[in-house]
């Protein structure tokens, strides 16, 4: 730490401002030679350096004065594979033209660049667009816009920032699974499970007085005519089972790098399964422990899909909670009216035992195994697959480079006793 000031001074003199350091050393040398010899050329060189350095500094400062930058970023939410577009406008409000302005909108977003060198005429403006395809989910920061310039001799360089940073959330890409299938949960008989909801469903359970903000299509006109005041209908959810998606983000079991990792495949599978059930108007919940504990209670609708996508966009395989512990600790969320879909690359059979405990309570189960041996691991999930088959758990298997539509979207054979599901040929197996 004691050497840091010296390192900073060295970088400032011989890296950041090496041109200015060279001119300063030349000036000192010329003055010394001129004083000792009286040689006229060295005096003139010293005069040029003495006058040129302040002029270069003033040039670089004035070249940044009187300008305004307006960034226009249209969206702050988009999906992996979508196009991110922004428009940058730089205006010159001074009576002098601005030359050689380096404009950049720095971004953490991979493969996105808005850098350009422009010259703006006096009292004029310049506008351009920057577009890029977002290929990776996550939360990224764009901006603020930086404008840099210098003098013709390269002695000084100045930078100004305009605007503020903006966050862009990129959702994972979901695949449409037209024939995805998991076992249906057993629903209670006459006392079947119902819940009050703000959605309009075929199940009207009663009426209540109208409140500000209620939709007119919920007004029950017969009750309104009988009571003399506006009455609206109350609705209940259809007696369909809850779907819980459990994504294993334990650091120790996830393998691979970048897009070819079990983490990315698991996130994409979870997004696709959530999309399938929510588009069918089912109630879907989500559980994971990665960078934090993430639990989305079972709901239905587009807003629930958005919440799950937001969780998946930020998901990272940084967790330290084994899947078996997660299932045991959160088992209170799963009842007889629940189907649990587990997505994992884990080869530890402890979580299979936890699934067996849930099964004994009447919970319906399904598993999507991410075969770790195809992602660079020496472990194989065949042992886990056999254990799941022994307890009749509906099972899919996904390998690296598999087409998820083929691996999960193909209709599996009917779930009979002692049999589970399978994905596309070569990637799925009878359980």
C-alpha positions in Angstrom: 0.0 0.0 0.0 2.9 2.3 0.7 4.0 2.1 -3.0 0.6 3.1 -4.4 1.2 6.9 -4.6 4.4 6.2 -6.5 2.7 3.9 -8.8 -0.1 6.4 -9.5 2.5 9.1 -10.2 4.4 6.8 -12.6 1.2 6.0 -14.5 0.2 9.6 -14.6 3.5 10.8 -16.0 4.4 7.9 -18.3 1.1 6.3 -19.3 -1.8 8.7 -19.0 0.1 11.9 -19.9 3.2 10.7 -21.5 3.0 13.2 -24.4 2.8 16.1 -22.0 5.7 14.6 -20.0 7.8 14.4 -23.1 7.0 18.0 -24.0 7.8 19.2 -20.5 11.2 17.3 -20.5 12.0 18.8 -23.9 11.2 22.3 -22.6 13.4 21.8 -19.6 16.2 20.5 -21.8 15.9 23.4 -24.3 16.0 26.0 -21.5 19.1 24.3 -20.0 20.9 24.2 -23.4 19.8 27.7 -24.3 21.1 29.1 -20.9 24.4 27.3 -21.2 25.1 27.9 -24.9 22.8 30.7 -26.0 21.9 28.7 -29.1 18.9 30.5 -30.8 17.0 27.3 -31.9 16.7 26.0 -28.4 15.2 29.3 -27.2 12.6 29.1 -29.9 11.7 25.6 -29.2 11.3 26.6 -25.5 8.9 29.4 -26.6 6.9 27.1 -28.7 6.4 24.6 -25.8 5.6 27.5 -23.4 2.9 28.9 -25.7 1.7 25.6 -27.2 0.9 23.8 -24.0 -1.6 26.4 -22.7 -3.2 26.7 -26.2 -3.6 22.9 -26.4 -5.2 22.8 -23.0 -7.7 25.6 -23.8 -8.5 23.8 -27.1 -9.3 20.6 -25.4 -11.5 22.2 -22.8 -13.4 24.5 -25.2 -14.1 21.5 -27.5 -16.3 20.0 -24.7 -18.1 23.2 -23.8 -21.6 24.0 -25.1 -22.6 20.4 -26.0 -25.6 18.4 -25.0 -26.1 14.7 -25.4 -29.6 13.1 -25.4 -29.7 9.3 -25.1 -33.0 7.6 -26.1 -33.3 4.0 -24.9 -36.7 2.6 -25.8 -36.9 -0.4 -23.6 -35.7 -1.6 -20.2 -37.1 -5.1 -20.5 -36.6 -7.5 -23.3 -36.1 -11.2 -24.0 -32.9 -13.1 -24.8 -32.5 -13.0 -28.6 -34.3 -9.7 -28.9 -32.9 -6.5 -30.3 -31.7 -3.7 -28.0 -31.8 -0.3 -29.7 -30.9 3.2 -28.6 -30.6 6.5 -30.3 -28.0 9.1 -29.4 -28.3 12.8 -30.3 -25.4 15.2 -29.7 -26.2 19.0 -30.0 -23.7 21.8 -30.3 -25.1 25.0 -28.8 -21.9 27.1 -29.3 -20.9 29.2 -32.3 -17.8 27.1 -33.0 -17.8 23.6 -34.5 -16.7 20.6 -32.4 -14.3 18.3 -34.1 -13.1 14.8 -33.2 -15.6 14.1 -30.4 -15.4 10.4 -29.2 -18.9 9.5 -28.0 -19.5 6.2 -26.2 -22.4 4.8 -24.2 -20.6 2.2 -22.1 -22.6 -1.0 -21.4 -22.2 -4.3 -19.6 -24.3 -5.9 -22.2 -22.2 -8.3 -24.3 -21.7 -7.5 -28.0 -23.3 -4.0 -27.7 -21.4 -1.0 -28.7 -22.5 2.6 -29.4 -19.0 4.2 -29.8 -18.5 6.7 -32.6 -16.3 9.6 -33.5 -18.3 12.6 -34.7 -17.8 16.2 -35.8 -20.7 18.5 -35.0 -21.1 21.9 -36.8 -21.7 25.1 -35.0 -25.3 25.3 -33.7 -25.9 21.9 -35.2 -26.6 18.3 -34.1 -25.9 14.8 -35.1 -28.0 11.6 -34.4 -27.3 7.9 -34.9 -28.7 4.6 -33.8 -26.9 1.7 -32.1 -28.5 -1.8 -32.3 -27.4 -5.2 -31.1 -28.9 -8.6 -30.5 -29.0 -9.6 -26.8 -27.8 -13.1 -26.5 -27.6 -13.6 -22.8 -30.0 -13.1 -19.9 -29.2 -11.0 -17.0 -29.3 -7.4 -15.6 -27.2 -5.0 -17.4 -26.3 -1.3 -17.0 -26.2 1.1 -19.9 -24.7 4.6 -19.7 -24.1 7.3 -18.7 -22.9 8.6 -22.1 -19.2 9.6 -22.2 -17.9 12.3 -24.6 -14.1 12.5 -24.8 -11.9 14.9 -26.8 -8.3 16.2 -26.9 -6.1 18.7 -28.6 -4.4 18.1 -32.0 -1.0 17.3 -30.3 -2.4 14.7 -28.0 -1.2 16.4 -24.9 -4.5 16.6 -23.0 -7.7 14.5 -23.0 -10.9 15.4 -21.2 -14.1 13.5 -20.7 -17.6 14.5 -19.7 -20.6 12.3 -18.8 -24.2 13.0 -19.8 -27.4 11.5 -18.5 -27.5 8.6 -16.0 -27.1 4.9 -16.0 -30.1 2.8 -17.0 -30.8 -0.8 -16.1 -31.9 -3.3 -18.7 -33.3 -6.7 -17.6 -33.0 -9.5 -20.2 -35.4 -12.4 -19.7 -34.4 -15.9 -20.6 -35.8 -17.4 -23.8 -38.7 -19.8 -23.4 -39.5 -22.6 -25.8 -43.1 -23.5 -26.7 -43.8 -27.0 -25.5 -47.1 -28.0 -27.1 -47.1 -31.6 -25.8 -45.3 -31.3 -22.5 -46.9 -33.6 -19.9 -46.6 -34.3 -16.2 -48.9 -36.3 -13.9 -52.0 -34.5 -12.7 -52.5 -34.1 -9.0 -55.4 -35.6 -7.1 -58.0 -33.1 -6.3 -60.4 -33.4 -3.3 -63.9 -34.7 -4.0 -66.9 -32.7 -2.8 -64.8 -30.4 -0.7 -62.6 -29.6 -3.6 -59.9 -26.9 -3.3 -61.1 -23.4 -4.2 -59.7 -20.0 -3.5 -61.0 -16.5 -3.9 -59.5 -14.6 -6.9 -59.6 -11.2 -8.6 -59.7 -13.0 -12.0 -62.9 -13.6 -13.8 -63.6 -17.4 -13.9 -66.6 -19.6 -14.6 -67.0 -20.1 -10.8 -69.1 -17.3 -9.3 -69.3 -17.8 -5.5 -71.3 -14.8 -4.4 -71.8 -11.0 -4.6 -70.6 -7.9 -2.7 -71.3 -4.2 -3.0 -69.6 -2.4 -5.9 -66.3 -0.6 -5.0 -64.4 2.0 -7.0 -62.3 0.4 -9.6 -64.4 -2.7 -10.2 -65.0 -3.6 -13.8 -68.5 -3.2 -15.1 -68.5 -6.7 -16.6 -68.5 -8.0 -13.0 -71.8 -6.3 -12.1 -74.5 -8.8 -11.1 -77.6 -7.0 -12.5 -80.2 -9.3 -10.8 -78.8 -8.6 -7.4 -78.4 -4.9 -8.3 -82.2 -4.7 -9.2 -83.2 -6.5 -6.0 -81.1 -4.5 -3.6 -81.2 -1.1 -5.3 -77.4 -0.7 -5.3 -74.6 -1.9 -7.6 -73.5 -5.4 -6.7 -70.5 -7.3 -8.3 -69.8 -11.0 -8.5 -67.2 -12.8 -6.5 -65.2 -15.5 -8.3 -63.2 -18.6 -7.3 -60.3 -20.3 -9.0 -61.0 -23.5 -10.9 -60.2 -26.6 -8.9 -57.0 -27.3 -10.8 -53.8 -28.5 -9.2 -50.9 -26.1 -8.4 -47.7 -26.6 -10.3 -44.4 -25.9 -8.4 -41.2 -25.6 -10.4 -38.1 -26.3 -8.3 -34.8 -25.3 -10.0 -31.6 -26.6 -8.5 -29.0 -23.9 -8.4 -26.5 -25.5 -6.0 -23.0 -24.5 -7.0 -21.5 -27.9 -6.3 -23.7 -29.8 -8.8 -23.9 -27.4 -11.7 -21.3 -27.8 -14.4 -20.3 -26.3 -17.8 -19.6 -22.8 -18.8 -21.5 -20.0 -20.4 -24.4 -20.9 -22.6 -23.3 -24.6 -22.6 -23.9 -25.1 -18.9 -26.4 -26.8 -16.8 -27.3 -23.4 -15.2 -28.3 -22.0 -18.6 -30.2 -25.1 -19.7 -32.0 -25.3 -16.3 -33.1 -21.7 -16.5 -34.3 -22.1 -20.1 -36.2 -25.3 -19.2 -37.8 -23.6 -16.1 -38.9 -20.7 -18.2 -40.4 -23.0 -20.9 -42.3 -25.2 -18.3 -43.6 -22.0 -16.6 -44.8 -20.7 -19.9 -46.5 -23.9 -20.8 -48.6 -24.1 -17.6 -49.3 -20.4 -17.3 -50.5 -20.2 -20.9 -52.9 -23.0 -19.9 -54.2 -20.7 -17.1 -52.8 -23.0 -14.4 -51.4 -21.7 -11.1 -47.6 -21.9 -11.0 -45.1 -21.4 -8.2 -41.3 -21.2 -8.4 -38.5 -22.2 -5.9 -34.7 -21.9 -6.1 -31.7 -21.0 -4.0 -29.0 -19.4 -6.0 -27.7 -16.0 -5.2 -30.6 -15.8 -2.8 -33.6 -17.7 -1.7 -36.3 -17.1 -4.3 -39.9 -18.2 -3.8 -42.8 -17.1 -6.0 -46.1 -18.3 -4.5 -48.4 -20.2 -6.9 -50.4 -17.8 -9.0 -51.7 -17.6 -12.5 -51.6 -15.0 -15.3 -49.2 -12.9 -17.3 -47.9 -11.0 -14.2 -46.9 -14.3 -12.6 -45.0 -15.3 -15.7 -43.2 -11.9 -15.6 -42.3 -12.4 -12.0 -40.9 -15.9 -12.7 -38.9 -14.6 -15.7 -37.5 -11.8 -13.6 -36.3 -14.4 -11.0 -34.8 -16.6 -13.8 -33.1 -13.6 -15.4 -31.1 -13.1 -12.2 -30.6 -16.7 -11.4 -27.1 -17.9 -10.8 -25.8 -21.3 -9.7 -24.2 -19.8 -6.5 -26.3 -21.7 -4.0 -25.0 -23.8 -1.1 -28.3 -25.5 -0.2 -28.6 -29.1 -1.6 -31.8 -30.0 -3.5 -32.8 -32.6 -0.8 -32.7 -29.9 1.9 -34.7 -27.4 -0.2 -37.4 -30.0 -0.9 -37.6 -31.0 2.8 -37.5 -27.4 4.1 -40.2 -26.2 1.7 -42.4 -29.3 1.8 -45.2 -27.4 3.6 -45.9 -25.6 0.3 -46.8 -28.9 -1.4 -50.1 -30.6 -0.7 -52.2 -33.3 -2.4 -53.4 -30.8 -4.9 -49.9 -30.1 -6.0 -47.6 -31.3 -8.8 -43.9 -30.6 -8.2 -41.5 -30.4 -11.2 -37.8 -30.6 -10.3 -35.1 -29.5 -12.7 -31.6 -30.6 -11.6 -28.2 -31.9 -12.8 -27.6 -33.5 -9.3 -26.5 -37.1 -9.1 -27.0 -37.2 -5.3 -29.8 -39.7 -4.6 -30.6 -37.9 -1.4 -33.0 -35.7 -3.2 -34.7 -38.7 -4.7 -35.4 -39.9 -1.1 -36.9 -36.4 -0.4 -39.1 -36.9 -3.5 -40.3 -40.2 -2.1 -41.4 -38.6 1.1 -43.4 -36.1 -0.8 -44.9 -38.9 -2.9 -46.1 -40.6 0.3 -48.0 -37.5 1.2 -49.9 -37.7 -2.2 -47.8 -35.0 -4.0 -47.5 -35.8 -7.8 -43.9 -35.6 -9.0 -42.0 -35.0 -12.2 -38.3 -34.6 -12.8 -36.2 -33.1 -15.6 -32.7 -34.4 -15.4 -29.9 -32.4 -17.0 -27.3 -35.1 -17.8 -24.1 -33.7 -16.3 -21.8 -36.1 -18.2 -22.7 -34.2 -21.4 -21.7 -30.9 -19.9 -18.1 -32.0 -19.0 -18.7 -33.7 -15.7 -17.5 -37.2 -14.9 -20.7 -38.0 -13.0 -23.8 -39.5 -14.7 -27.5 -39.3 -13.8 -28.3 -42.8 -14.8 -28.3 -44.0 -11.2 -30.7 -41.2 -10.2 -32.8 -42.1 -13.2 -33.1 -45.7 -12.1 -34.0 -44.6 -8.5 -36.7 -42.3 -9.9 -38.0 -45.2 -12.0 -38.2 -47.3 -8.9 -40.6 -44.9 -7.2 -42.6 -44.2 -10.4 -41.6 -40.6 -10.9 -42.4 -39.1 -14.3 -38.9 -38.3 -15.8 -37.4 -36.4 -18.7 -33.7 -36.2 -19.5 -32.1 -33.3 -21.3 -28.5 -33.5 -22.7 -26.2 -30.8 -23.9 -27.1 -29.5 -27.4 -30.6 -31.1 -27.2 -33.4 -29.2 -28.8 -35.7 -28.5 -25.9 -38.8 -28.7 -28.2 -37.8 -32.2 -29.1 -36.6 -33.3 -25.6 -39.6 -31.9 -23.7 -42.2 -31.0 -26.3 -42.7 -34.5 -27.8 -45.6 -36.3 -26.4 -44.4 -39.0 -24.0 -46.1 -42.3 -23.6 -49.0 -42.6 -21.2 -47.9 -42.7 -17.5 -48.7 -46.2 -16.4 -47.7 -48.0 -13.3 -44.0 -48.4 -13.2 -43.5 -46.0 -16.2 -42.6 -42.4 -16.5 -42.2 -40.1 -19.5 -39.5 -39.7 -22.0 -38.3 -36.9 -24.2 -37.1 -37.2 -27.8 -35.4 -40.3 -28.9 -31.9 -40.6 -27.6 -32.5 -38.0 -24.9 -35.4 -39.4 -22.9 -35.8 -42.7 -21.2 -38.6 -44.7 -19.8 -38.8 -44.3 -16.0 
